[in-house]
Amino acid sequence: MTISTIKKSAMPVFLSLLFVLALTFQSCKKKSRSDLGAALFKKTQNKVFKDATPEGLAEVFKQVLETNKGKMDNPKLITAFYEKNDYDPVFVMDHIFNGDVDITANYFEKASQHGLDPKMFKADRIKQLVAKFKDKKGIKTINEAYHDIAELEISMANSLITYSSALQFGMISPRKIYSRYFTATKRADSISMMQALNTANLKTYLDSIQPKDPQYLMLQKALIAGGTAQGMTKEETTRYLVVNMERLRWKNKPSQAKYIIVNIPDYRLDVMDNGASILNMKVVVGEGRNTDNTNTLVEYNDSDKIDRPFSRETPQLNSMIHSVQVNPVWNIPQSIASKEIMMEAAQDPYYLSNKGIDVYENGKKVEDPETIKWGSVSKDKYEFKQRPSDDNSLGKIKFLFNNNSSVYLHDTPAKSGFVKTMRALSHGCVRLGDPKALAKAIFGEGATYEKIAKAMSEDNPEPTTISVPKKMPVYITYVTCWADSTHTLQYRPDVYGLDIVLYGHLQKFLANTGQIAAL
């Protein structure tokens, strides 16, 4: 007999076995529901439950779901979960009498340790319902029993999903609140939500979703301690911690071992390798709406929830550096050309030639741009390009990565910006304090880097594009509070006002200041 013959002869037996197993599973499931009343009476010792039936519970359960769908964060998913399981009361049957529900409610009560309001998780009501089930005379009628079962199931399901999603993904989607946010950020989906509902051991699950990032734990410790940062009120300090803990919960962190990260409020670039910074430098970022720190987290109102970015703000994004341009030509954006270049040219007819800027009309170079009356021409009639030189605004090198904001990292002849404390001064791109060191970190020591270094020092430079042998991830982020290598908390001014926008959206989820529960 051949192997294929054996397989064919075994197939009916295999299918029959699957059929028997399916029937067994269905009959067990049906049996467990058919003795719902007896099982609940055994657990509660309350005679009311003797009359409970799956059919009776399902009818009330549907009504309670319909009544409460407006109060749930994920009504469709929760309804689908119970419909699929024939309204089986999984939390009542499997998690009340082993203490799981009380333990879960205890976690909800300590949500303020994450900067969230415990009231949103209804821990008090959940504990009240549990107490009724454990009291032999706590529930008086079968209709009350059905209603309390349904309410407890829905409350637990809704709160557990909301709590687990908050800790694993954050409460707010940054893409929805920020106008200039282009970083890939994973949000909670039905799979992660169903994992919370299907967990067998609630405590183990709740422990597993506590953020483990050392940065998060240090900010959380500071939040619980309730200290006050220098120059801030206690309330503002708490709000700094809360918004940055929310940022740490977002699933937008680098997954690569080596990457470049720019933190806008810190005006700093780091090259990270296996969790350690192997290169850091000062940077100049785009000009922001709050450079003088006039607006703070001390006061806010609903209008602060609307993100109104200044036109020159550097966007938050992630991409891959794919090439560098040595001695680059600067294709001057129309917005800069009309607001700055043309105005300078109107005042000084030799401004363009002195700066090495060529003028183009319909793609053709204009030979005598100093004869143009720049004060009266149409702002979008001409294009401007600055030739490679020591005065080129991009300096000697720029690092290119795909993005929809036309920004990049680049050198600059304007070195004075790096000695300033407030370095939100550019048109949106990131100016580098040490571009040559960044090139070495990307290319390594060798022939390619030597070629770049030589080209950057040429007297008569020619633009040259060099591909990166291995694309380097780059993340441009916005973090205003973190713990440094000595575990000291660092705070930076909210130069773009993005903390205020985030805090405005977090309002309904935040715990009252001063009510952070002890660990």
N, C-alpha and C positions, 0 to 999 in steps of 0.2 A: 504494500500500500504506500502510495506517494504521500509526501508532506501536504500537497494541495488537497489530496483526498481526505486526509485526516482533518485538515482545516474545515473542509466542506461538511464532513460528518459531524464535526464538533459544533458547528454553527447553530443548529437547532437547539442543542442542549444549552449553549451559551445564552441564546435568546430566551429560552424558557427560564433559565436561572435569573436573568434580568427581570422578567415578568413577575416571577415569584417574589423577588426582592422588592420590586415596586409595590406589589400588593401588600406585602408585609409592612412596608413603610407607611403606606396609606392607611392600613387597618390600625397600626399602632397610633398614628396621628389621630385617626377618627376615634379610637378608644380613649386616648388621653383627653379628647374634648368631650366625649360622651359622659365621662365621670368627673366633669369639671366641678359639679356641686360637691361630690364626695371628697374630692381632693382639696377643695377650698375649706370645707368643714374640718377636715383633718388638720389643716394648717392653722386655722383660726379658732376652732372650737366654738364658732358662732353658728347656731342652728339656722340662721337666715340663709346661709350659703348652701344648705342641703337642697334647696329648690332651684339653684342656679343651673342653667343650661347654656350650651354654646349658642343656640338659636336666640334665646332671650338676650344674652349679652350682646350678640352681633347687632340686634335691632337698636338697642340703646347706644351702642358704640358708634354706629353710623350717625345717629342724631347728634351726639356730642362732638364728633369730628366736624360735622357740618356747622354746628353752632360756633365752634372755636377756630375755624380755619383762618379767620381774620386776625387771630392773635398768635398764630404760629409763624415761625420764620421759614419753614419749609413744608407747607401744608400738603402739596402734591406728593412729595416723597414719603411723608409720614402716612398719608392716606393709602398710597400704593403699597407700602410695607404691610399695613394691617389687612388690607384687602387680599393681598397675596397669601397671607398666613391665616385667612379666615377669622380675623379679629382675635387671634390667640393672645391672651394677656401675658406676654413673656416676662415682663418685669414683676408682675404680681405673683406669677407661678414660680419663677426661678430666682428672683433676686430680693424679695422682701424679707423672707424668714431666715436667710443666711446672713443678713446684715448689709448686703451689697447696696441697697437703695439708700440706707442711712449714711453709709460711707460716701456714696456719690454726692449726697446732699451736703456733706461736710466739705467736700472739694468745692462745690458751688458756693458755699458760704465764705470761702477764702479767695474768691475770684478777685477781690480787691488787691491781692498780692500781685496780680497781673495788670492792675490799673483798670479793672472792669467792675461794674456795679453788681454785687451779688443778687440784688433784687431781680435782675433780669432773668435769673435762673430758677426763681421760685422755690428755693430750698425750704423755706418755712412751710409753704403749702404742701410740698412733697412729704415733709416729716409729719405734718398733721394727718395726712391721709394714711401714712404707714401706721401711725398710732391707732387710727380707727380700725385697721385690719388686725392689729395685735390685741385690741380690746374686745373681749368676748361679747360685750354689749355695745360696742362702738357703732355698729351699723344695724339699723332697726328693721328695714324692709328690703325685699329683694330688688325693688327699683333703685333704692339708694345704693345697694351693693353694686348693681350694674353701672350706675352713674359714677360711683367712686372708682371702680376698676378702670372705666374708660378715661376718667380724668387723670388718674395716676399714670396710666400708660402714655397718654398724650403729653402730659407735663414732663415725664421722664424722657420720652423720645425727643421732644422739642429741645429741652434744656441740654440734653447730652449731645445732640448734634451741634447746637449753637456753641456750647463750651468747647467741644473738641475741635470744631472748625476754627474758632477764635485762636486757640493755642497753637494749632498747626499751620494756619494760613493767615491769621490776622482778621480783625473785624471789618476792615475797610479795604476795598480794592483800589490800589493807587492809580490804576488806569482810569478809574471813574472820577477821581477828584482832581487830578493834575493835568493841566493842558499840555505840558511838555514832559511827559513820562513815557519812555519807549523801551523799558527794560522788560524782558520776558519774565512774567510772574505767574506762577501756578496758583489757581484758586481751588477751593474745596469743590469736589464734584460728587456725584451720586455714589461712586465707589467708596470714597473716604467716609461719606456720611453713613452708608449702610454698614461699614465696618464698625462704627460706633454702636449701631442697633443690634448687630449680631454677635457682639463680644460675649464670651462665656464668663470671664472674670473681670468685673468692672474696675476693681482696684488696680489690677495689673495693667489694664488698658489706660486708666487715667494717669498712672505713673509713667506710662510709656510716652504719653503725649506732652508731658511737661517739657518745655524747651530746655535743651541741654547745653546750648551754646554758652561758653564761659562769659561772653559779653552780656548775654541776657541775664544770667544768674547774678552778675555783679550789679547790674542796674536794678534787678529785682530786690536784691539785698538792700540797696540804697533806698529804694521806694519804701520798703517795710520799715527801715530805720527812721525814715521821715526827717532827714537832715535838711540843711539849708546851704545852698551853694553861695560862694562869695559874690556879693553884689546883687543877689536875687532875694526875693521873698521866699518863704517856705512853699507858698502856693505855686509860684512860678517854677521853682525847682522840681516840685512834684510833676508838674505838667511837662517839663523837659523830659523827665524820666519816662512818663507815660507814652508820649508820642514816639520816642526812640525805641521803647520796648515793642510798640506796635510795628515799627519798621523792621525790627529784628524777627518778628513773626512772619513777615512776608517771605514767600518762597521765590526769592529773586537773587539768591546769593551765588557767587561763583562756584562751579563744580570742578573746575580745572585745578591742577596742582600749581601751575604757574600762570599768572595773569597780572594785568595792570589795573590799578584802581585809583580813581580820582575822587576825592571827597570835596565837594564844592565849598561848604562852609569852612573847612579847614585849609583851603587853598593849598592842597598837598596831593602829590602823586606818590604812590608806592608800587614797586614791583614786588609781588608776593610769590614766594616759592615754598610750597609745602607748609603754609601757615606762617612763614616768617618773612619780614620785609628785607629784601636783599639790596634795595635801592629806594631812596626817597628823596624828594626834591620839592621846592616851592613851585607853585604854579599861579598864574593869573587866570581867572575865570571871567565869564560874562558879567556885565554890569546888571545889578539886581534892583528890585523895587524898594528894598528895605536896607540899603547900604549904611544908612545912619542909625539903624536899629531903633527907629522911631516907634514902630509897631512891635509889641512884644506879646508874650503869653499872659501878661498880667491882666489885660482886658481884651475882650473879644465880643463879637455879636454874630448873629446869623449871616450877615453879609460877608463875614470873613471866610465862610465856607466856600465861596466862589473864588476860584483860582484866576487871578488876573495877571499873568506873567508880563514882565517888562520885555520889550522886543529883543533885548540883547542877552537875556538869561541863557546860560548854558543848560541844555536839556539833560535829564536823567536818561541814560541809555546803556545798552550793552551791545557790543559788536566784536569784530575780529580785525585787527590791523593786518592788512594784506600787502602793503607796500609802503615805501618811503619815496619822497621826491627830494632829491638833493639840489640845492640852488633853484627852488621852485619859482614858477611864474605865479603871481597872485592875480587870479581872475576876480576882480573887485565886485562884490555883490551890488546890485542896483540900489539897494537901500542905502549903502554906505556911499556909493558914487553920488547919488542925488543930494544926500544930506550933508556930506563933508567934502568930497573931492571937487565937485563942481563949484561949491561955495568958495573953496580955497583958490581954485583956478580963476574965479571971477575977480578975486581981490589981487591976485598975482599971476599975470599971464605966463610967467616962467616956472610956476609951481610944478606943473606936470613934467617938464623936461628935467627939472632939478631932482625930482623924485623918481625919475626913470619910468614914468607912466605913459604908456601908449594909448591912443584913442582910436576906436574903431566905429565905423558907420556901415551898417549892413554887412558886417564881416570884413570890410576893407579898411586898412590902416589909414588914418587921416594924417597927412604929411605936415600940416601947419596948424596944430591945435591951438596955438597961442592967438590965432586970428579970430577964433570963435568967441562970440559974445555970450559967455557962460551964464550971465545973469538973466538972460531972456530965452534961452533955448528950452525945448521940451526935456523933461527930466529923464525920459526913457529912450531918447533918440540915439544915444551913444553908449558904447561899451568901453570899459577901461581895464587895462592889464598892466601890472607892474613887473618890469624885467628883473631877473636875478641881479642882486647887488647887496652890498653891505647895508643899504638902507631899505631893502625889501621888507615889508611888514611881516612876512612869514619867516624872516631870518634866512638861515642856511639850509633848513630841513623841515619837512612836515611829514607827519605819520598819518596815513590814510586808512579809513575804515568805513564800511558802508553804513549810511544813516540818512534819514530823510530831512535832517536839519542843516545839512551842509557844514558840519563842524568837524574839526580835526585837532590833533595835537601838533604844535609847531614851535619852532624857535622864534625869537623876536630880537630886533635891535634895541628895543625899548627896555633896557635892563633896570631902570629906576623903579619900575613897579614891584620888583621882587623884594625891595627893602621896606615896603609899606606893610602895615599890619592888615589893613583892609585891601584885599587884592581882587575885588570884583570890578575889573576895569576894562575888560576886552569887549569885543563885539559879539562874543558868543563862543568862539573857539578857545581852546586851552593853551595858553602860552607856557612854555617849559623853562624852568630854571637851569636845567642841565641837559639839553637835547642830545648831546654827544654821548653822555652816559646812558641815556635811554636806548640809543642806537646800539651801543655795545651790549646792553642787557638783552636786546632782542636778537641781534645777529651773532653775538659771541665774538671773542677775539679770533681774527682770521683775515683772510684775503678780502672778503666782502666788507667787513668793518673798516679795514685799512683803506679800501677804495672810497668808502663814504667819508672818512676823516680827511683824506687827501682832497676830495672834491670840494669839501666845505671850506678848505683853505686856499682855493684857487683865486687868483687876482681877476681873471676873466672867466667867470663861471658860466657853465652851460647847464641848463636843466637836465637832470638825469633821474629816471624812475627805476627803482630797484625793488624787486619782489621779495617779500619775506619768505624764507625757506619753509618755516613753520608758522602759520598764522598765530598771532598773539591775541588772546582775549583781552578786551578792554571794557571796564565798567566805570561809568561816571555816576556817582551816587550823591546822596544828600543826607548826611548824618550830623546832628548837632550835639550829641552827647554820647560818650563812650568811655570805657576804662582803658587807660594806657598800660604799658608793660609793667608798671609798678602798681597796678590796680588802683591808680588814682583817677577819679572821674574828671574828664575833660569836657568843658562846655564851650560852644561857639555861638556867636550871634546868628540869628535866623535871617541871613542876608537876603534871601528870596521870599521870606514870609511863608515858607511852606509848612513850618511847624504850626503856624496859626491856622492855615487851611485844614491841616490834618486834625488838629485839636477840635476845630469847629464840627467836623464830621464825627468825631469820637464822642461828642458831648453826651449823647443818650446812653452810651455804654460805660461811662466813667463813674468810678466810686467817688464819694465826697472826700475832699481833702481832710486828712487827719483821721480817717477811719480805716486805715490799712491794718488788717488783722495780723497778729503775730504768728510766726511760723509754729 
